[in-house]
Structure formats: C-alpha cells, structure tokens
C-alpha cells in the first residue's frame, strides 16, 4: 500500500503512522534504465535513515539481485514519493537527473 503524510500503512502484522517516506531508484548511468526501486518508510517510533544510508542500502540490494550487471555503472537518485506512482514505468533523464515516465506502447489489437 502506498501512503504519504500522516496516513496509516499496513505492513504485514504491523501498522502505524508514517512519519517519513523516501524512494530511491538505482539506475544504469549510461541509459537511465532503472534496475531497482527502494522504498524507505519510517513509522512513528522508528528511526529515519539519512539519505546516504537509503542510497547505500538501495545500491546493495540492486547489486545482490543484479545478474551480470556492472555495479560501477549504477547510480542512485532519491525521488519524492509524491512524484512516483507504483505500476508506472520510469527511467532517469541522465543529464537532468530527473525521473521521467516511459509511455508503454500499446500492443496491436488493444
């Protein structure tokens, strides 16, 4: 479930008020392809991680699942969760270091 602000969030058997939420994407520096998206959510009473910690964890997880990808060519970008919608496809505009939506092509007959 995606929530922002001081809304309720259900994570398995726990839940609570969200006090901080960040999204970090890991992408290929050559073409902007996103290879991993990491959501960092802090609930009331939890510890809010620094941006550098969030980026390091996102990169670590991307590398652990990257099959044959060169980690030295991966970069991270912190994104405001308000501008990131689940189930949409994005890439990173390399020069602007901004998230851009990739429009999906419709299959013929759709």
DAMOJO-V84179 format. One record per residue. N is the residue number from 1. RES is the residue in one letter. OMEGA is omega as a letter, one per 40 degrees, with the letter a starting at -180 (* if undefined). NEAR is the number of other C-alpha atoms within 10 Angstrom. D_FIRST is the distance of its C-alpha to the first C-alpha in Angstrom with 2 decimals. Layout:
# DAMOJO-V84179
n/res/omega/near/d_first
N/RES/OMEGA/NEAR/D_FIRST
N/RES/OMEGA/NEAR/D_FIRST
This chain:
# DAMOJO-V84179
n/res/omega/near/d_first
1/X/i/7/0.00
2/X/i/14/3.80
3/X/i/15/6.47
4/X/i/16/10.13
5/X/a/11/13.30
6/X/a/13/13.80
7/X/i/11/10.89
8/X/i/16/9.60
9/X/i/17/6.79
10/X/i/12/7.09
11/X/a/9/8.19
12/X/a/6/10.68
13/X/a/5/13.56
14/X/i/7/12.91
15/X/i/12/11.12
16/X/i/15/12.48
17/X/i/17/12.99
18/X/i/19/11.86
19/X/i/18/15.25
20/X/i/17/14.79
21/X/i/19/12.50
22/X/i/19/14.20
23/X/i/21/13.91
24/X/i/23/16.98
25/X/i/24/18.20
26/X/a/28/21.19
27/X/i/24/23.57
28/X/a/21/27.08
29/X/a/17/29.50
30/X/a/10/31.80
31/X/i/11/29.66
32/X/i/21/26.27
33/X/i/17/24.41
34/X/a/21/21.05
35/X/i/18/21.16
36/X/i/18/18.13
37/X/a/18/14.98
38/X/i/18/14.07
39/X/i/16/11.31
40/X/a/18/13.04
41/X/i/18/11.41
42/X/i/17/14.03
43/X/i/17/13.77
44/X/a/13/16.91
45/X/i/10/19.78
46/X/i/11/18.48
47/X/i/11/20.28
48/X/a/17/19.27
49/X/i/15/20.44
50/X/a/8/22.88
51/X/a/15/22.20
52/X/i/11/24.75
53/X/i/11/23.06
54/X/i/20/19.70
55/X/a/22/21.72
56/X/i/14/23.84
57/X/i/15/21.04
58/X/i/23/19.40
59/X/i/23/22.91
60/X/i/14/23.64
61/X/i/15/20.72
62/X/a/22/21.66
63/X/a/19/25.24
64/X/i/10/24.62
65/X/a/11/23.17
66/X/a/13/25.47
67/X/i/8/28.17
68/X/i/7/31.25
69/X/i/13/29.70
70/X/a/10/31.65
71/X/a/16/29.63
72/X/a/9/32.26
73/X/i/10/31.20
74/X/i/19/27.53
75/X/i/17/26.36
76/X/i/22/23.27
77/X/i/19/21.87
78/X/a/20/19.58
79/X/i/15/17.55
80/X/a/12/16.29
81/X/i/17/12.51
82/X/a/13/13.69
83/X/a/10/15.59
84/X/a/16/13.19
85/X/i/11/11.29
86/X/i/10/9.52
87/X/i/6/11.99
88/X/a/10/14.86
89/X/a/13/17.68
90/X/i/19/19.10
91/X/i/20/22.09
92/X/i/23/23.80
93/X/a/15/26.94
94/X/a/15/29.17
95/X/a/8/31.72
96/X/a/7/29.47
97/X/i/13/26.75
98/X/i/14/24.14
99/X/i/20/21.14
100/X/i/14/22.21
101/X/i/14/20.60
102/X/i/11/22.45
103/X/i/9/23.26
104/X/i/9/23.22
105/X/i/6/26.57
106/X/i/7/26.88
107/X/i/6/28.73
108/X/a/5/32.03
109/X/i/4/31.99
110/X/*/4/28.47
